[in-house]
Amino acid sequence: MYLATQGHALGSGGPPLQLNHDTNSPLAPIPPSFAPKVKKIIYIHMIGAPSQFELFTHKPELVKLNGKECPQEYLEGQKFAFISGTPKILGPVYPMKQHGDSGAYISDRMPHLAKHVDDICFIHSMQTDQFNHGPAQLMIQTGNQNLGSPSLGSWVTWGLGSMNNNLPGFMVLLSGGRLPRVGKSLWGSGYLPSVYQGVQCRSGGDPILNAQNPAGVSPELRRKALNHLNAINQKSYDKIGDPETLTRIAQYEMAFRMQTSVPEVMDITKEPQHIHDLYGTTPGKESFANNCLLARKLIENDVRFVQLYDWGWDSHGSSKNEALNHGFKNKCTQTDKPIAALLTDLKQRGLLEDTLVVWGGEFGRTPMQENRNGGEGNFAGRDHNPHAFTTWMAGAGVKKGHAYGETDPLGYKITKDPVHVRDFHATLLHMMGYDHSRLSYPYQGLNQKLTGVKQANVIKGIMA
C-alpha cells in the first residue's frame, strides 16, 4: 500500500504529504508514496573533495597542456578559494585506462574498484553553489549551506521510518582521524524531531557508549526503572504537549532495545577470515575498511540509511599530506579495496537488489595547479571547483555501466546534462518512493523541503 499515486512520481507537485507518524513509535515504518526502487542507502562521503582528475575523469587535453599557463577564458570572472594570477595547467598525476564492457576510465589508484565499473553509474556533471568545505559539505548533506537543516538521512528516516525495531534507522560511521569540518550538523535532524538524527558510532572501543548495563544492574531492573521514567515523561507530555517529550520516551525505549542488538551487529570479530581478507579489516582498530564491513552488517540488519565519512581528501598540494602525489595516494590505498569489497559482498548476498551505494565529495577540483605558494615544489595540488565533479552510484535503481554528463576539454565546467545538488537529492528521494516537492515539514512559516524552494529535477537518465 502506498500513500499517493504514481502521478506524482517525477516531482509533478501537489499538496504536502500527510505522513502518519505514530507518536508512541516515531520510527515505525511508513509506506512511501509510490513503489520505491531503493529501500536502503549506504552513502560514502569523502571529506575534503577528492580530485576527479586522479580518479575518474579522462581529459587528454590536460596532458597536452601540462605545465602551460591556463587559458584566460577559464579564469575571467571566476572565483577561487586560493588560486590567484595565472596558474599553470596540471596534467593528471596518475595514468588512466578503460575497464569493463562499459569502457569507463579509472586511474591506477583504484585497481580493485576498476573491476566493478560495469555495476557503477557515474555522474560526471555534478555541481554545487558552494566552494568552501563547510558550506559545501552542508549543501551536499542537508541541501542548505547554512547550519540547522535536516540531513538527507534524517529526511529519509522521517519519511520512511526504520526497518528494524531494535536499531536506529540512520547510523553514522567515521574514519580518517577527524570529524568533518562542520561536525555533527552533517547528520543532524535540524528542525525535524531529534529522534531522526543520525546515531554516530565510535571508531574504537564500544561502538555506542553505555550500550551495556552497569555492573550489578540486570535487564529486569533496567526495564523497571525505564517504565517509571516513561510514566513521568508521559505525564509531562499530557500537561505541556511538547512533542520532544514523546521523542525522549521513544529514544529511551530504542536505547533499551539496542543494548541487546548493537553489541552483536557491531561486532566484526565473528566474521569469517575470508571476509576480513576481502575487506582488509583489522578488528578493534579504527579504519575505513572496518566501517565498510560494518555498513554491510547494518544494511543486512535492515538499517535504512548508513552514512560513512572518511576525512583526509583535501589535496591542495600545500603539504605532503595534502599532495596528490603523496597523501592522496595513501587515501586511495586505504579506501579502494574496502569499497570494492563492499560492492562484492553486497552483491553476493543479494543486498544490492534493494540497496543503493553512493560515493562522492562536496565539490570537485580545478584543472589548474594551485598556486597559493607560487605553484612550485614537489607537491601537486588542485583548488576547489564547484562547477563540475564526479559522483557514482551502484546497486538498486540506477543504470549499470553507465556514464552521465559531460564537461569541457579541461574538465572545468559542464557542457552536457548538469546535475545540481538539488537534482541529486530529488532523485534519491524519488528512488526511495517520494516526490521531493511534496515531502515537506512546516517550519518558520514555510513548508521546508530537502530540495529547497528552487527548481529541482529528477535525473531520469541515470535510473534503471
C-alpha angles and dihedrals in degrees: 000000000000133000098232141013129268088256090087095045099111101042099277091155133232137153120326113278116255105223115198104220116184105235091210093047108026093173095055112128117271121198114242124238094258139003107300125222090202130044101172136027134204107195116193111195117189102208112222099035114268118233110257090204092065094046120026113351116092112199115165089184089068089059091052094048098040110140095009125115114272114255111257094236088070092053108038113104093358128129120221131185094224112350116108134171116002113331126196125250114256116213120214110291093211131041122252133205137176122265138192129001089301092060093223115173116239127172122238088254090077106046095148095047089048088071090063101051093112089062094047132089111206121204105199095174105064116143137179139189095234131075101179119082102239098049091039092052090050090047095053094041102038106016091242130083091214128077120260106053124116118259123243090255090053092051091050093048093045090050099043108018125215126312094208119055091204099052135052116260092230123043131176130209124190133200138163098070099271141069118248113270095261093037124203093000087084091068099026125122095231110191092351116096109284093242087079097059119110118268108229116218120208118243094220135033118002107006090222121024119242094013087135125064116249117259111285095019113113125203088248092055091046090051092051092049091048092051090056092046092050090050090055092048091048091054088050091052093047089054102040105019097219107161090209087069089063088046089055091052091049092049093051090051092048090049090053092052091044090060087074102034105038100060091053098043095044095048110100095171091089093058113110119260094250089061091051089049091049094053099029091234128172111197114227095022127101108247143141088236092059090050092052090054090046089051090057091049092049093048089047087056092051101257103164101216126019117187123196121192120190116187125208109062099116102119109181095141091235092124140007093265090050096046124110089220094051123015094027090054090054092050091052091051091050095051110029099076096041094050091049089047091051091054091046093048095046091048096049090050094049091244095124088069091079102011126086120204115204125191127186152108134238098267140339137263133256124252086230126086109249108250100193090128096030094285092263132123138056098299119093118206145157133214127236118286119190093174099075137008140147129251125173136201134193134185133025121028102009135094115260121233091008134140120201128193134013137229135205121277091276095044092239103119136019120260100175137029103356116205115202120199087253090058090048091054093044089053095049091050090047092053088051090054104264137113103230092213092060101039099090143140125215110241133148092356095306135094094241119212136187088239095049125216100306124091114284125183133202109238100233091174094073099045123101 
